[in-house]
């Protein structure tokens, strides 16, 4: 199957590196300022080298519109940066591709959080698939886990560590006695936190992931503004010590209670032997199901290769489904 | 879709109870001494009540052969007890169903451990699917996780707690200072261990599950006799205390190293904060993948409803695949 990659930062480039031996052919790549198209398949090492040298993946004269109008792809992979407010410009790109009868796979949280029900309906009408495993918890196969592995269950509750930056900061505060500003600076130095960490430490990133899980897998229809959000930026070492004296610690927990239509992100005291107490930048999600009981998934929540793992899972699922149908 | 249930013990009865509102129609049920068939769908509450009262699900005059020859089902669900040596009689039943072009879903470890490659080839030739999520780790969606959620990854290693009885015994020895015989007796009293616990405590049950994972998902072709097995029956409180003094404990760990073609089950010392240190009868599996990194799955390894959860996942996957293909 032929793939167009929209967005060529760390995730897009990581994906291009791992697609080499998979039988998928990349026919188009776009970054924010350029694009390249070859209906017979691009020379990916050459595209990666050009990006490395010039900052552009292709020619500045062409862009996403040219890739769409070429039609030279079966699956559009949208991996540009997230805009959580409007989902744009990714949302429009994804809409166009689905309307053309092309499958879409994305790691972009914006369009899925803002417009999943509309996009899913558009995909269904056009007989194509919409994969978004990479939007939540990186390599952790939570979307496939809930959709396939636990199909037939009713999820009573979901609790998760969905932001690796916050979990890293809280882990370091507990393990090394760093203050919040010290741990945040360390996370910045290691590249785990952005220069402006608001999005992570205020709990907004975790909340967007909860919106995606709630709307796409738990039968809900909520917006980011429906989530009750408290961040980690006022957690003190004293609060952590108090938790520790009770055999517990503090972590930023996302929670969905579908039956109460309740979704929130907040620092919570949890026992040290709880499966959600994971170290460093790991993510973890526990669901409580009517038949299966409690099921926990733990893994890397971010990074080019973990994200590529989730994208590849969606790509393989689309290929396998159509192989079976054909 | 129409379902025939072969085997009507705790798992078969649990499944019959949860299938009520799922859109699947049960047209046949067999236990070891009787069967019932209704091409328009059985009255499941009636069948369950008859089994409860008489020990038989149907008429003693008919059996599995009659169900097969009726052809009145789309999916055969084989949930009879495991025979690990030959896989029989389930293996023959599954072979017949696949050869008839019927899908098969099973919780029976025997046929999958003994003959997966043969059965998968037979399913492929006949254009049908073979689901076996329920054979390993109960409700934990490890088969779907490796096949779909982590598709495209190479698994470097797999480590797991795959026998809830052993994990319960070791948990109780650690937490309460019970000796091995005391903890085993408690597990028997609670129904977690059989009167003859050999199969569990000698590590054989865990080894069979490793054979299934190795052969069906990790590209290997091994037999039970290829697994290096040590059980938990000679673990002492002194050994546990020694581990504890190092911040660790002892658990029965199954291990697969695909690149070394190495599969073993043995008691291992692991740090108390390791994700595989789960309590009581829980199961846990960690895989180390080239792209995703380490991914851990934790959940209930046994019980009628956790097993029904895994069977339902396979049933839904078959239905969804054919809906997409149609």
Interface residues (C-beta under 8 A of the other chain):
Chain A: X18 X22 X133 X139 X140 X141 X143 X144 X145 X148 X149 X150 X151 X152 X153 X272 X273 X275 X278 X279 X289 X290 X291 X292 X293 X294 X295 X296 X297 X298 X299 X300 X303 X305 X306 X308 X309 X310 X312 X313 X315 X316 X317 X320 X321 X324 X325
Chain B: X18 X22 X133 X139 X140 X141 X143 X144 X145 X148 X149 X150 X151 X152 X153 X272 X273 X275 X278 X279 X289 X290 X291 X292 X293 X294 X295 X296 X297 X298 X299 X300 X303 X305 X306 X308 X309 X310 X312 X313 X315 X316 X317 X320 X321 X324 X325
